[in-house]
Amino acid sequence: MKNKTKKFKSDEPTIPFTFDFYLIYWEDIQSDSGWRTLKDIQDSKPAICVSTGWLVKSDKKVHILMSDYNYDDKGDLADGGNTTVIPTKNVITKYKIADL
């Protein structure tokens, strides 16, 4: 991973870490508690989801995205937020977003 030093405006701090930004398509469970015909139930498919964020962990079990972060009073990375944990087996495809 390369060092992130890009600034967007002169008063905005640099991106404080070296994780890459991704758009990930993944498959999730779909359920319905309503009444439906048996044919409609049999035609059901898993939900296709799309999530974006910095890929902070990726291994055989999970892909973890973090979409938000903040700075402390010293201008250093403080906290991450809006996280999504996707089982790796559910990932359909992922696209690295360049220049972030």
Backbone as JSON Lines, residues from 0, in Angstrom:
{"i":0,"aa":"M","n":[0.83,-1.18,0.0],"ca":[0.0,0.0,0.0],"c":[0.87,1.25,0.0]}
{"i":1,"aa":"K","n":[0.44,2.22,-0.75],"ca":[1.23,3.43,-0.85],"c":[0.85,4.43,0.24]}
{"i":2,"aa":"N","n":[1.71,5.36,0.49],"ca":[1.46,6.4,1.48],"c":[0.45,7.4,0.93]}
{"i":3,"aa":"K","n":[-0.58,7.69,1.72],"ca":[-1.61,8.63,1.27],"c":[-1.24,10.03,1.73]}
{"i":4,"aa":"T","n":[-1.01,10.93,0.79],"ca":[-0.66,12.3,1.14],"c":[-1.52,13.31,0.4]}
{"i":5,"aa":"K","n":[-2.52,12.84,-0.32],"ca":[-3.35,13.73,-1.12],"c":[-4.2,14.63,-0.22]}
{"i":6,"aa":"K","n":[-4.22,15.91,-0.55],"ca":[-5.1,16.86,0.11],"c":[-6.11,17.34,-0.91]}
{"i":7,"aa":"F","n":[-7.35,17.57,-0.47],"ca":[-8.39,18.01,-1.38],"c":[-8.51,19.52,-1.41]}
{"i":8,"aa":"K","n":[-8.3,20.16,-0.27],"ca":[-8.26,21.62,-0.16],"c":[-7.13,21.97,0.79]}
{"i":9,"aa":"S","n":[-6.66,23.16,0.74],"ca":[-5.5,23.53,1.56],"c":[-5.77,23.42,3.05]}
{"i":10,"aa":"D","n":[-7.02,23.55,3.49],"ca":[-7.32,23.48,4.92],"c":[-7.79,22.1,5.38]}
{"i":11,"aa":"E","n":[-7.81,21.1,4.5],"ca":[-8.22,19.75,4.89],"c":[-7.0,18.89,5.15]}
{"i":12,"aa":"P","n":[-7.03,18.1,6.24],"ca":[-5.88,17.23,6.54],"c":[-5.76,16.09,5.54]}
{"i":13,"aa":"T","n":[-4.6,15.51,5.45],"ca":[-4.38,14.37,4.56],"c":[-5.13,13.16,5.07]}
{"i":14,"aa":"I","n":[-5.36,12.2,4.2],"ca":[-5.95,10.93,4.61],"c":[-4.93,10.25,5.52]}
{"i":15,"aa":"P","n":[-5.33,9.9,6.75],"ca":[-4.35,9.51,7.77],"c":[-3.93,8.05,7.78]}
{"i":16,"aa":"F","n":[-4.21,7.27,6.76],"ca":[-3.84,5.87,6.77],"c":[-3.62,5.38,5.34]}
{"i":17,"aa":"T","n":[-3.21,4.15,5.19],"ca":[-2.81,3.63,3.88],"c":[-3.79,2.6,3.32]}
{"i":18,"aa":"F","n":[-5.0,2.52,3.86],"ca":[-5.98,1.57,3.33],"c":[-6.53,2.08,2.0]}
{"i":19,"aa":"D","n":[-6.88,1.15,1.12],"ca":[-7.47,1.5,-0.16],"c":[-8.99,1.57,-0.04]}
{"i":20,"aa":"F","n":[-9.6,2.41,-0.86],"ca":[-11.05,2.61,-0.87],"c":[-11.67,1.68,-1.9]}
{"i":21,"aa":"Y","n":[-12.75,0.98,-1.52],"ca":[-13.37,-0.02,-2.39],"c":[-14.87,0.17,-2.5]}
{"i":22,"aa":"L","n":[-15.42,-0.29,-3.62],"ca":[-16.84,-0.52,-3.81],"c":[-16.97,-2.04,-3.92]}
{"i":23,"aa":"I","n":[-17.8,-2.64,-3.05],"ca":[-17.92,-4.09,-3.0],"c":[-19.37,-4.51,-3.23]}
{"i":24,"aa":"Y","n":[-19.57,-5.42,-4.18],"ca":[-20.86,-6.08,-4.38],"c":[-20.84,-7.36,-3.56]}
{"i":25,"aa":"W","n":[-21.91,-7.6,-2.82],"ca":[-21.97,-8.81,-2.01],"c":[-23.4,-9.31,-1.88]}
{"i":26,"aa":"E","n":[-23.51,-10.57,-1.51],"ca":[-24.79,-11.25,-1.42],"c":[-25.21,-11.36,0.03]}
{"i":27,"aa":"D","n":[-26.5,-11.13,0.31],"ca":[-26.99,-11.18,1.68],"c":[-28.31,-11.97,1.74]}
{"i":28,"aa":"I","n":[-28.66,-12.34,2.94],"ca":[-29.92,-13.04,3.18],"c":[-31.08,-12.11,2.87]}
{"i":29,"aa":"Q","n":[-32.14,-12.69,2.35],"ca":[-33.39,-11.95,2.1],"c":[-34.49,-12.73,2.81]}
{"i":30,"aa":"S","n":[-35.33,-12.03,3.55],"ca":[-36.45,-12.71,4.2],"c":[-37.7,-11.86,4.07]}
{"i":31,"aa":"D","n":[-38.84,-12.5,4.3],"ca":[-40.12,-11.81,4.17],"c":[-41.1,-12.48,5.14]}
{"i":32,"aa":"S","n":[-41.74,-11.71,5.98],"ca":[-42.68,-12.28,6.95],"c":[-44.12,-12.22,6.46]}
{"i":33,"aa":"G","n":[-44.33,-11.74,5.24],"ca":[-45.68,-11.61,4.7],"c":[-46.15,-12.87,3.99]}
{"i":34,"aa":"W","n":[-47.41,-12.87,3.59],"ca":[-48.0,-13.97,2.85],"c":[-47.68,-13.83,1.36]}
{"i":35,"aa":"R","n":[-47.16,-14.91,0.78],"ca":[-46.82,-14.93,-0.65],"c":[-47.18,-16.29,-1.22]}
{"i":36,"aa":"T","n":[-47.37,-16.35,-2.52],"ca":[-47.66,-17.64,-3.15],"c":[-46.42,-18.53,-3.07]}
{"i":37,"aa":"L","n":[-46.64,-19.83,-3.12],"ca":[-45.51,-20.77,-3.09],"c":[-44.59,-20.53,-4.28]}
{"i":38,"aa":"K","n":[-45.14,-20.24,-5.45],"ca":[-44.31,-19.96,-6.63],"c":[-43.43,-18.74,-6.39]}
{"i":39,"aa":"D","n":[-43.98,-17.67,-5.84],"ca":[-43.22,-16.45,-5.54],"c":[-42.11,-16.75,-4.52]}
{"i":40,"aa":"I","n":[-42.42,-17.56,-3.51],"ca":[-41.42,-17.94,-2.5],"c":[-40.29,-18.72,-3.16]}
{"i":41,"aa":"Q","n":[-40.63,-19.67,-4.02],"ca":[-39.62,-20.5,-4.69],"c":[-38.75,-19.69,-5.66]}
{"i":42,"aa":"D","n":[-39.27,-18.58,-6.17],"ca":[-38.51,-17.72,-7.09],"c":[-37.62,-16.71,-6.36]}
{"i":43,"aa":"S","n":[-37.64,-16.72,-5.03],"ca":[-36.85,-15.75,-4.25],"c":[-35.35,-15.94,-4.47]}
{"i":44,"aa":"K","n":[-34.64,-14.84,-4.37],"ca":[-33.18,-14.86,-4.54],"c":[-32.55,-14.05,-3.41]}
{"i":45,"aa":"P","n":[-31.27,-14.28,-3.13],"ca":[-30.58,-13.46,-2.13],"c":[-30.51,-12.0,-2.59]}
{"i":46,"aa":"A","n":[-30.4,-11.11,-1.65],"ca":[-30.26,-9.68,-1.96],"c":[-28.84,-9.4,-2.43]}
{"i":47,"aa":"I","n":[-28.7,-8.56,-3.45],"ca":[-27.39,-8.1,-3.89],"c":[-27.19,-6.72,-3.27]}
{"i":48,"aa":"C","n":[-26.12,-6.57,-2.5],"ca":[-25.84,-5.33,-1.78],"c":[-24.58,-4.68,-2.34]}
{"i":49,"aa":"V","n":[-24.47,-3.38,-2.15],"ca":[-23.27,-2.63,-2.55],"c":[-22.86,-1.79,-1.36]}
{"i":50,"aa":"S","n":[-21.6,-1.92,-0.96],"ca":[-21.05,-1.13,0.14],"c":[-19.76,-0.49,-0.31]}
{"i":51,"aa":"T","n":[-19.45,0.67,0.27],"ca":[-18.21,1.38,-0.04],"c":[-17.49,1.75,1.25]}
{"i":52,"aa":"G","n":[-16.18,1.88,1.15],"ca":[-15.38,2.32,2.29],"c":[-13.94,1.89,2.16]}
{"i":53,"aa":"W","n":[-13.17,2.28,3.16],"ca":[-11.78,1.85,3.21],"c":[-11.75,0.41,3.69]}
{"i":54,"aa":"L","n":[-11.06,-0.45,2.95],"ca":[-10.97,-1.86,3.3],"c":[-9.89,-2.01,4.37]}
{"i":55,"aa":"V","n":[-10.33,-2.08,5.64],"ca":[-9.39,-2.1,6.76],"c":[-8.96,-3.5,7.15]}
{"i":56,"aa":"K","n":[-9.69,-4.51,6.65],"ca":[-9.28,-5.9,6.87],"c":[-9.88,-6.75,5.76]}
{"i":57,"aa":"S","n":[-9.07,-7.67,5.27],"ca":[-9.53,-8.6,4.24],"c":[-8.76,-9.9,4.42]}
{"i":58,"aa":"D","n":[-9.47,-10.98,4.73],"ca":[-8.84,-12.29,4.85],"c":[-9.81,-13.37,4.4]}
{"i":59,"aa":"K","n":[-9.53,-14.63,4.71],"ca":[-10.37,-15.73,4.26],"c":[-11.77,-15.69,4.86]}
{"i":60,"aa":"K","n":[-11.92,-15.01,6.01],"ca":[-13.21,-15.0,6.7],"c":[-14.03,-13.74,6.49]}
{"i":61,"aa":"V","n":[-13.38,-12.57,6.5],"ca":[-14.13,-11.31,6.47],"c":[-13.48,-10.26,5.58]}
{"i":62,"aa":"H","n":[-14.33,-9.37,5.09],"ca":[-13.93,-8.11,4.47],"c":[-14.56,-7.03,5.35]}
{"i":63,"aa":"I","n":[-13.76,-6.14,5.92],"ca":[-14.31,-5.1,6.79],"c":[-14.04,-3.73,6.16]}
{"i":64,"aa":"L","n":[-15.15,-3.01,5.93],"ca":[-15.1,-1.66,5.39],"c":[-15.37,-0.64,6.49]}
{"i":65,"aa":"M","n":[-14.69,0.49,6.42],"ca":[-14.92,1.63,7.31],"c":[-15.19,2.82,6.41]}
{"i":66,"aa":"S","n":[-16.38,3.4,6.5],"ca":[-16.75,4.49,5.6],"c":[-16.46,5.87,6.15]}
{"i":67,"aa":"D","n":[-16.32,5.99,7.46],"ca":[-16.11,7.3,8.09],"c":[-14.97,7.23,9.1]}
{"i":68,"aa":"Y","n":[-14.35,8.36,9.32],"ca":[-13.35,8.48,10.39],"c":[-13.3,9.93,10.84]}
{"i":69,"aa":"N","n":[-12.69,10.14,12.01],"ca":[-12.55,11.51,12.5],"c":[-11.15,11.74,13.06]}
{"i":70,"aa":"Y","n":[-10.89,13.0,13.39],"ca":[-9.59,13.41,13.91],"c":[-9.74,13.86,15.36]}
{"i":71,"aa":"D","n":[-8.66,13.69,16.12],"ca":[-8.66,14.22,17.48],"c":[-8.21,15.69,17.47]}
{"i":72,"aa":"D","n":[-8.09,16.28,18.65],"ca":[-7.71,17.7,18.75],"c":[-6.33,18.01,18.2]}
{"i":73,"aa":"K","n":[-5.47,16.98,18.1],"ca":[-4.12,17.17,17.57],"c":[-4.06,16.98,16.06]}
{"i":74,"aa":"G","n":[-5.2,16.62,15.44],"ca":[-5.23,16.38,14.0],"c":[-4.84,14.97,13.6]}
{"i":75,"aa":"D","n":[-4.74,14.06,14.6],"ca":[-4.41,12.66,14.31],"c":[-5.69,11.84,14.18]}
{"i":76,"aa":"L","n":[-5.59,10.71,13.49],"ca":[-6.73,9.81,13.35],"c":[-7.22,9.4,14.73]}
{"i":77,"aa":"A","n":[-8.53,9.51,14.96],"ca":[-9.09,9.15,16.25],"c":[-9.94,7.88,16.14]}
{"i":78,"aa":"D","n":[-11.11,8.0,15.53],"ca":[-12.06,6.88,15.48],"c":[-12.52,6.6,14.07]}
{"i":79,"aa":"G","n":[-12.95,5.35,13.86],"ca":[-13.58,4.96,12.61],"c":[-15.05,4.67,12.87]}
{"i":80,"aa":"G","n":[-15.88,4.85,11.85],"ca":[-17.3,4.6,12.01],"c":[-17.94,4.1,10.73]}
{"i":81,"aa":"N","n":[-19.21,3.78,10.86],"ca":[-20.01,3.28,9.75],"c":[-19.31,2.08,9.12]}
{"i":82,"aa":"T","n":[-19.09,1.05,9.93],"ca":[-18.37,-0.14,9.5],"c":[-19.31,-1.22,8.98]}
{"i":83,"aa":"T","n":[-18.83,-1.99,8.03],"ca":[-19.57,-3.11,7.48],"c":[-18.66,-4.33,7.48]}
{"i":84,"aa":"V","n":[-19.12,-5.4,8.1],"ca":[-18.38,-6.66,8.13],"c":[-19.09,-7.63,7.19]}
{"i":85,"aa":"I","n":[-18.41,-8.01,6.13],"ca":[-18.99,-8.88,5.11],"c":[-18.25,-10.22,5.14]}
{"i":86,"aa":"P","n":[-18.96,-11.33,5.28],"ca":[-18.27,-12.61,5.15],"c":[-17.63,-12.71,3.77]}
{"i":87,"aa":"T","n":[-16.37,-13.09,3.72],"ca":[-15.66,-13.18,2.44],"c":[-16.38,-14.07,1.45]}
{"i":88,"aa":"K","n":[-17.0,-15.14,1.92],"ca":[-17.72,-16.04,1.02],"c":[-18.92,-15.37,0.37]}
{"i":89,"aa":"N","n":[-19.36,-14.21,0.89],"ca":[-20.5,-13.5,0.31],"c":[-20.08,-12.43,-0.69]}
{"i":90,"aa":"V","n":[-18.78,-12.15,-0.8],"ca":[-18.31,-11.12,-1.73],"c":[-18.43,-11.64,-3.16]}
{"i":91,"aa":"I","n":[-19.12,-10.87,-3.99],"ca":[-19.27,-11.21,-5.4],"c":[-18.11,-10.63,-6.2]}
{"i":92,"aa":"T","n":[-17.88,-9.34,-6.05],"ca":[-16.76,-8.68,-6.72],"c":[-16.44,-7.4,-5.97]}
{"i":93,"aa":"K","n":[-15.24,-6.89,-6.16],"ca":[-14.86,-5.65,-5.52],"c":[-14.03,-4.82,-6.49]}
{"i":94,"aa":"Y","n":[-14.2,-3.5,-6.38],"ca":[-13.51,-2.57,-7.25],"c":[-12.76,-1.56,-6.39]}
{"i":95,"aa":"K","n":[-11.46,-1.46,-6.62],"ca":[-10.65,-0.46,-5.93],"c":[-10.9,0.89,-6.58]}
{"i":96,"aa":"I","n":[-11.19,1.89,-5.76],"ca":[-11.43,3.23,-6.25],"c":[-10.1,3.98,-6.19]}
{"i":97,"aa":"A","n":[-9.61,4.39,-7.34],"ca":[-8.28,5.04,-7.42],"c":[-8.33,6.49,-6.96]}
{"i":98,"aa":"D","n":[-7.17,7.03,-6.66],"ca":[-6.97,8.44,-6.33],"c":[-7.66,8.89,-5.05]}
{"i":99,"aa":"L","n":[-7.8,8.02,-4.08],"ca":[-8.31,8.41,-2.77],"c":[-7.32,8.02,-1.71]}
